Amino acid sequence: MNGEEPFYKKPRVIFLALIILASIAAIMPSYSNGVFHTNLKYGLDLEGGSWLQLQLQGAVAQVDADENKIIQTEFGRLLDDPSIKIDELTPASVTFTTSKETTKQTVDSFGFGASTVANGANGGTRITIQTSKSYVIQKYLENSLNAEIIPIPGNFIRYEIRKSVTESELNVILKSVDGKVIPPMREGVTEETRDLTKKILEDKLNTLGLKEIPIRAVGDNYLLIDLAGVDMTTARDIAAKPGKFEIRIQTNGNDTDHVLYGDQIISVGVPEKEKGGAWGVSFTLSDKGAAALRDAAIKYGAVTNPGAHYISMHLDENLIFSAPLAPELAKNIQSVPVKNLVSTTGLGDEGQTKAKELQIHLRAGALPVNVEVVGSGQVPAALGQKFKEQLAIAGIITLIAVAFIVYLRYKQPNIIIPMLATSFSEVIIILGFTVVVGFQLDLATLTGIIAVIGTGVDHLIIITDEVLAGGAMPPDKVYKSRLTKAFAIIFSAAATVLVAMSPLLIMGFGALKGFAVITIIGVLIGVFIARPAYAEIIQGMLVESSDKRFIDEE
């Protein structure tokens, strides 16, 4: 033992010290103008701010309708021909005759399916569309409600209507095609749509500079948003900004027609100056989106007369951008769908500002459904500050209580000091971890840190009791044997905590999930970083205090 290097040169101790320094650097504590600053992020209950409850506007319903009447109604309207005649109907296709002359490209652009177009026997046009009854109903609902309709497979096909609609309103729409809603009809959306809406809202809010905004799902119909440090008026404005993004094309006069939704935008560039000095934002459409834009541009004449058929972008039906196709784009798009596009917003500072705003709307994509603020509340900043002070006091009291109990048990400073220092280092590392991953601290997570302190002290006492089980520091061989036994107990205890926290991590939300995350991270930090270093430190300090003289034990 005499030749051993000091404990502070041991790799595990050095590693712990480096992690602590890195954590402090991440937290970056500073004091200026009488205020203590850090990089720690606090949640609503510690920072103060506002919370909002959003209701997702949608419905899930099983409907039935007459496929023949839908084809007659829809193509009668689209082709301006009230005399549509159904010739043949199969599960995979429908054939009908119209007195109007039309083309395959025009029929395909209506979106009912791939078509075959031929001259009719008695004039007009004979059209065969590869489609199904469920898809025909879906397209009818989309056109009638001006909303996305998503079929939900199952024994009976149900439809998710991504718009607020009542059963009576839906029955009125279906009545003209001999259709009806088959009860029960459920208000709300599917779990997939709810999760997609939540993800897009998170991306949208974070793009606006509001980092790590917690959004919690409640059932299939509600989202709860905590906006720490944001007053109620601003919170409502922020919640109103994300919405349904849509690209439309000018048809006749001020009339426009739908082209695509924002979910067909797969990537967005940064605002840059284009040729001529104008600011612009580049974006890329999916294959489906590019095809939809091409078809609409050809159908309505935007390729030959761009100035009369502007392409417009709308957010919650509010116009946010409008411009004609560039001449070169109008020429190219006639032969092939163009996926890579640029929207120019003007010159100078104003053009740059508009480009940044447009980038936010494009990058966020489309909300699958509109949302409505149905509940709100506010936590005063003073109350949040009070909570922080109370938790800080609780943490200090915890460390003092631990120090007192450890003193009563061991009455040795060379045990008390390393034990408390190790516990405090775990807190520093946990806080550093929250900064690195952008985790917000709230009452539940800070309670988890206090719980980790208690668990950590238990483990440190196990180590200390095992290695001092004879009243004196044992020889190195015996020490390692006892330390192995101590860590076997610690790993078993840690595994129990991880198993206990796993259900909260997987199934919990909000405060419960935060508590579970911090507890699990704290236990892992303690077991793999702090405890091994403590074992090296306590050995070195006890060896020094006993003048490095030990009695052999078997």
ABEGO torsion letter per residue (X at the ends): XAABBBAAABAAAAAAAAAAAAAAAAAGBBBBGGBBBBABBBBAAAAEEBBBBBBBBBBBBBBBBBAAAAAAAAAAAAAGBAABBBABBBAABBBBBBABBBBAAAAAAAGAEBBBBBBBAAEEBBBBBBBBAAAAAAAAAAAAAGBBBBBBBEABBBBBBBBBBBAAAAAAAAAAAGBBBBOBBBBEBBAAAAAAAAAAAAAAAAAAGBBGBBBBBBEAABBBBBBBGBBAAAAAAAAAABBBBBBBBBBBEABBBBABBAAABABBBBBBBBBGGBBBBBBBBBAAAAAAAAAAAAAAGAAABAAABBBBBBBGGBBABBBBBBAAAAAAAAABBBABBBBBAEBEAAAAAAAAAAAAAAAAEBBABBBBBABBBBBBAAAAAAAAAAAAAAAAAAAAAAAAAAAAAAGBAAAAAAAAAAAAAAAAAAAAAAAAAGBBBBAAAAAAAAAAAAAAAAAAAAAAAAAAAAGBBBBAAAAAAAAAAAAAAAAAAAAAAAAAAAAAAAABBEAAAAAAAAAAAAAAAAAAAAAAAAAAAAAAAAAAAAGGBBBBBX
